């Protein structure tokens, strides 16, 4: 599966721009370049573009490759979304991705007056329906069709991802003050994490529970560490200085 590795995201609400620093996962050597998201999307507000970014992250098209002071906000937000989906028994593929595609086909076919195929095999029905739509589309004004398709795509994006998007935004902009550390087995402070790119698998901890030597980081980064290493590690987040 091809996707984009991302090591920085710039949100410029004032100028209605979102930029991502990305590189393809299946090209070596990795060459990161900066692209403006939704650059050619006419009439899109900053909120619309942020939703597109969330959708790309939700679907796996954009994946955070390196955790840093910039990307930790977005990775933290995505972990919060995953929690929301799990707590509400929502399947990210069937209930979001597939539903979005089904709604889009339904809306544009209804708008174009396409009579649905009755063929037995689903793939054959879809092929015939899209063929009819393309034939209808060729007879229409191209600008009109593009605006219609964009309108339906935007509406459906909010309809399907709306609740998840609110969770994403709340976590993304959440401010949590202070410095934090992570305890292994709920007792021993982690002092070092392996190279902090995705795919690391090691951390070092101190047997001295009284030591001041520990990995100090933001709450969001500490939270990501506990999630990436999994619940079986018995990791606990503690605010530095709260033990006194």
For each residue, the residues with C-beta under 8 A, 3 or more apart:
1: 60
2: 24 25 26
3: 24 25 60 61 62 63
4: 20 22 23 24 25 56 61 62 63
5: 22 23 24 25 30 32 63 65
6: 9 20 21 22 62 63 64 65 71
7: 21 22 32 64 65 66 68 71
8: 20 21 68 70 71
9: 6 18 19 20 21 53 70 71 74
10: 17 18 19 20 70
11: 18 46 50
12: 15 16 17 18 19
13: 16 46
14:
15: 12
16: 12 13 44 45 46 49
17: 10 12 36 49
18: 9 10 11 12 36 37 38 46 49 50 53
19: 9 10 12 34 35 36 37
20: 4 6 8 9 10 34 35 37 53 62
21: 6 7 8 9 32 33 34
22: 4 5 6 7 32 33 35 62
23: 4 5 27 30 31 32 33 65
24: 2 3 4 5 27 30
25: 2 3 4 5 63
26: 2
27: 23 24 30 31
28:
29:
30: 5 23 24 27
31: 23 27
32: 5 7 21 22 23
33: 21 22 23
34: 19 20 21
35: 19 20 22 39
36: 17 18 19 39
37: 18 19 20 49 52 53 56
38: 18 41 44 48 49 52
39: 35 36
40:
41: 38 44 48 49 52 150
42: 150
43:
44: 16 38 41 48 49 52 154
45: 16 48 49
46: 11 13 16 18 49 50
47: 50 51
48: 38 41 44 45 51 52 154
49: 16 17 18 37 38 41 44 45 46 52 53
50: 11 18 46 47 53 54 169
51: 47 48 54 55 157 158 161 165
52: 37 38 41 44 48 49 55 56 157
53: 9 18 20 37 49 50 56 57 62
54: 50 51 57 58 161 164 165 168
55: 51 52 58 59 157 161
56: 4 37 52 53 59 61 62
57: 53 54 60 61 62 63 64 74 78
58: 54 55 78 81 92 96 161 164
59: 55 56 97
60: 1 3 57 63
61: 3 4 56 57
62: 3 4 6 20 22 53 56 57
63: 3 4 5 6 25 57 60 198
64: 6 7 57 67 71 74 75 78 198
65: 5 6 7 23 197 198
66: 7 71 196 197 198
67: 64 71 72 75 196 197 198 221 224
68: 7 8 71 72 196
69: 72 218
70: 8 9 10 73 74
71: 6 7 8 9 64 66 67 68 74 75
72: 67 68 69 75 76 218 220 221 224
73: 70 76 77 172 220
74: 9 57 64 70 71 77 78 172
75: 64 67 71 72 78 79 220 224
76: 72 73 79 80 171 172 174 220 223 224
77: 73 74 80 81 167 168 169 171 172
78: 57 58 64 74 75 81 82 168
79: 75 76 82 83 171 223 224 227
80: 76 77 83 84 167 168 170 171
81: 58 77 78 84 85 164 167 168 171
82: 78 79 85 86
83: 79 80 86 87
84: 80 81 87 88 90 163 164 167
85: 81 82 88 90 91 92 164
86: 82 83 89 90
87: 83 84
88: 84 85
89: 86
90: 84 85 86 95 96 164
91: 85 94 95 96
92: 58 85 95 96 97
93: 96 97 98
94: 91 97 98 99
95: 90 91 92 98 99
96: 58 90 91 92 93 99 100 160 161 164
97: 59 92 93 94 100 101
98: 93 94 95 101 102
99: 94 95 96 102 103 160
100: 96 97 103 104 156 157 160 161
101: 97 98 104 105
102: 98 99 105 106
103: 99 100 106 107 156 159 160
104: 100 101 107 108 152 153 156
105: 101 102 108 109 126 129
106: 102 103 109 110
107: 103 104 110 111 152 155 156
108: 104 105 111 112 133 148 149 152
109: 105 106 112 114 116 129 133
110: 106 107 113 114
111: 107 108 148 152
112: 108 109 133 136 137
113: 110 136
114: 109 110 129 132 133 136
115: 132
116: 109 125 129
117: 124 125 126 128 129 132
118: 125
119: 124 125 128
120: 124
121: 124 125
122: 125 126
123: 126 127
124: 117 119 120 121 127 128
125: 116 117 118 119 121 122 128 129
126: 105 117 122 123 129 130
127: 123 124 130 131
128: 117 119 124 125 131 132
129: 105 109 114 116 117 125 126 132 133
130: 126 127 133 134
131: 127 128 134 135
132: 114 115 117 128 129 135 136
133: 108 109 112 114 129 130 136 137
134: 130 131 137 138
135: 131 132 138 139
136: 112 113 114 132 133 139 140
137: 112 133 134 140 145
138: 134 135
139: 135 136
140: 136 137 144 145
141: 144 145
142: 145 146
143: 146 147
144: 140 141 147 148
145: 137 140 141 142 148 149
146: 142 143 149 150
147: 143 144 150 151
148: 108 111 144 145 151 152
149: 108 145 146 152 153
150: 41 42 146 147 153 154
151: 147 148 154 155
152: 104 107 108 111 148 149 155 156
153: 104 149 150 156 157
154: 44 48 150 151 157 158
155: 107 151 152 158 159
156: 100 103 104 107 152 153 159 160
157: 51 52 55 100 153 154 160 161
158: 51 154 155 161 162 165
159: 103 155 156 162
160: 96 99 100 103 156 157
161: 51 54 55 58 96 100 157 158 164 165
162: 158 159 165 166
163: 84 166 167
164: 54 58 81 84 85 90 96 161 167 168
165: 51 54 158 161 162 168 169
166: 162 163 169 170
167: 77 80 81 84 163 164 170 171
168: 54 77 78 80 81 164 165 171 172
169: 50 77 165 166 172 173
170: 80 166 167 173 174
171: 76 77 79 80 81 167 168 174
172: 73 74 76 77 168 169
173: 169 170
174: 76 170 171 220
175:
176: 218 219 220
177:
178: 219 239 240 241
179: 216 217 218 239 240 241
180: 216 217 218 219 221 222 237 238 239 240
181: 189 190 214 215 216 217 222 237 238 240
182: 189 190 215 222 225 226 235 236 237 238
183: 186 187 188 189 190 235 236 237 238
184: 187 188 189 190 203 205 233 234 235
185: 188 234
186: 183 234 235 236
187: 183 184 209
188: 183 184 185 205 206 207 209
189: 181 182 183 184 205 206 209 211 213 214 215
190: 181 182 183 184 193 203 204 205 214 215 225 235
191: 204 205 206 211 213 214 215
192: 203 204 215
193: 190 196 200 202 203 204 215 225
194: 200 201 202 203
195: 200
196: 66 67 68 193 200
197: 65 66 67 200
198: 63 64 65 66 67
199:
200: 193 194 195 196 197 228
201: 194
202: 193 194
203: 184 190 192 193 194 225 229
204: 190 191 192 193
205: 184 188 189 190 191
206: 188 189 191 209 211 213 214
207: 188
208: 211
209: 187 188 189 206
210:
211: 189 191 206 208 214
212:
213: 189 191 206
214: 181 189 190 191 206 211 240
215: 181 182 189 190 191 192 193
216: 179 180 181 240
217: 179 180 181 221 222 225
218: 69 72 176 179 180 221 222
219: 176 178 180 222 223 237 239
220: 72 73 75 76 174 176 223 224
221: 67 72 180 217 218 224 225
222: 180 181 182 217 218 219 225 226 237
223: 76 79 219 220 226 227 237
224: 67 72 75 76 79 220 221 227 228
225: 182 190 193 203 217 221 222 228 229 235
226: 182 222 223 229 233 235 236 237
227: 79 223 224 230
228: 200 224 225
229: 203 225 226 233 235
230: 227 233
231: 234
232:
233: 184 226 229 230
234: 184 185 186 231
235: 182 183 184 186 190 225 226 229
236: 182 183 186 226
237: 180 181 182 183 219 222 223 226
238: 180 181 182 183 242 243
239: 178 179 180 219 242
240: 178 179 180 181 214 216
241: 178 179 244
242: 238 239
243: 238
244: 241
